[in-house]
């Protein structure tokens, strides 16, 4: 197997920890650029997260919640951060049940992607869940959400309206659209 090229590698020569919070930490790295110059990089460290494209009766299960950084409500697929040592598959099952009450007979890995690699190391693992049955919602004490099931056309309308505007949910909607057209998520 060929090793990926690191021809533009930036070598860290110093790290200053700025903030450590409940979910993220922030650091500023001094790096040596490929041309030998020194630059600063502001980096958000994140434990990683999962998201679930859950399909029930040919509708996508979504939650609406207020997003403080945006100062508005957003409609999103169920998602959440990984707990320390938690496997993404287990986290996907947990997050789906906690936020929506749904339990899936089938949860399959779809893809992983970095949410904002220009400044953060967060990786998000996307799963597809189907064959759902209703259970009990078990939100975190600081979570307030409404759960609904929407059609593909509603999802696309929510994107046009800006009610869905986060990358994970838009990615899930497009994956669902591909599935509708081809019968496969791959």
N, C-alpha and C positions, 0 to 999 in steps of 0.2 A: 504494500500500500504506500502511496506517495504521501510524504509529509507536506502539509499545506505551507505555502510560502509565507515568511514573516518579513519580507523585504521592506515593509514600512513600519516595522516594530519600533515602539517607543519604550525605552528602558527606564523603569522607575528608579530614580536616585534618592528620592525622599518622599515620605508620606506624612501629612499632617492630618490627624483625626480632628474633625470640626464638631461633629454631633453624632451621638448614638441614641436612637429612639426605640420605641416599642417595635416598629416594623423596619425602618430604614436606618442607615448611617450615612454620613457624608464625610468625604475626605478630599483633600487637595493634594495631588501628586505633582512633584517636579519630575519631568521626564526629559530624557535625551532623545531628540528627534533623529531621524535617519541622516540628516545633514550635519549632525553634531551640535546643533543649537539646543538650548534649554527652553522648555515651555511648561505651563501649568495646566493641569487637567482636573476639573471638578467632577467627582465621581460619587454617584449614589449607589450604595451597596444594598441589595435586597435579597431575601431568602428564596425567592422564586414563588411562583403561583400556579394555580390550575384554573381552568375554565371549562364549562360543560355545555356543549350543544345538545340539549335534551329535546327529543321529539316525542310528542304524545298526540295520537289521533291526527297526524299530519300537521301539527302545529308545534312551533318552537316555544319552549318555556322560558320566560324572561322575568326579570325583576326590575322594578322601577325604584330608584333610590336617589336621595340628594347627594351630590358630589360637591363638597365644599371647595376644592380647588377651581371648579368651574362655576360655582355659585348658581347651580341649577340642577333640576332632576334629570336623570338619564335612565334610559331603558337599556339593560345589559343582560347578557347570559349570566347564569350563576357562576361565581368565581370567588377565589380567596387565596390567601397566602399559604404556603407550606409551613406546617409546624416543624420545629426542630426534629430531624431524623425521620420525618414522614415521607413515605413514598408518594409520588404524584398520583398514581392510580387510586390509592386509598383516600387521598385528599379530594380527588374529584368526586368520589362516592359520598364522602362526608359533606362537602360543600353543597352538592345538589340537594341532599336531604335537609341540611340545616337551613338553607335559604328558601327552598320551595316546598319541602315536605315530600317530594317525590323520591321513590326508591326505584332504581333501575335493575332489571334482570340482566342487562347487557351494557357494559361501559368499555368502550374501545378507544385506544390511543389514536389520535389523528395527526398531530404535529406539535412541534415546539418551536418557539420563536422568541427573539429578544424584543422587548417592548420599545426601548429607546436606547440603542447601543451607543449613541453619541455621548451620553452622560450617565447611563445606568447599566448595571449588570443583571437586571431582572430578566429571568427566563420564564416564559409562560407555556405550560403544557396544556394543549387543547384536546379534549376528549369528546366523543359522541356517545350519548346514552339513549337507549330506546327500551321498549317493552316496560313502560313505567307504571307504577302503581302509587296511589296517593298514600302519604303517611303524615307525620306530624312535623310542622315547621319548628325549628329549634335555633332561632337567631341569637347571635351574640348580643350582650346587653346594650351595646351601643349601635346596633343595626336596626334600621326601620325601613322595611321594603313592602311593596305590593307585588304580588306574583300574578302573571297572566299568561295565557297561551295565545300566540299570534300566528297568523298564516304567513307564508313567504311574501305575499303581496303587501300585507300590513308591515312586515319587517322592512321591505324596500321603501314603503311610504314613510316609516319612522326615520329611515336614513335620510330621505329627501328633506324631511322636516327638521332634522337635527336632533330628534329625540334619541336616536341611536347614532352616536358619533365616536365611540371608542373603537380602537383597532381590533380587539379580541372579538367583539360582537359583529362588527362588519366582516371580519374574516370568517366567522361562523356562518353568517348569512350567505356569503358567497360560496362557502363549502356546501351548504345545504342546497343552494341553487344548482351547483354542479351535480350533486346527488340526484336532485329531481330530474335533471336532463339525462344523466348517464346511468343511474342506478348504483353508483360507486362514489365513495368519498375519496378515493385515491386517484 
